[in-house]
Amino acid sequence: MNRVKLSVRVPMGQEVMIRRYAEARGLTRYQALARVIEAGLGAVVDAPGAGHGSAGDDAIAGLESRLGAIEALLDRSLFTASAAYAYARRAALRGDGDADRTDSMIGEAAHSAYRRQRALAAEALS
């Protein structure tokens, strides 16, 4: 393969990122720049094997998996906060002494608060 020498000017912020990339992988700055160019060119022209392939797909799959876990955690946190709200509200109002009825009412209030917050979040994303 014949190589052509090119002179490239990049903003300082990109140079810092290239340098950090090189240090993390034990490469020279020039080797790192070559990899960055190959990956970027592969992404632009969507050519398989030019830095855009299974490694990129694996990275996206990893991000999707982590995003799913984060969404589940946020959903659980929202429900917990809704239940805490309902219990606190009930304690502040000092309701009647029927524990089963009180728990049922608190559960319904928590689910109602949870559904309201989910609807507001969905609306904000739209």
Disulfide bonds with the S-S distance in Angstrom:
none
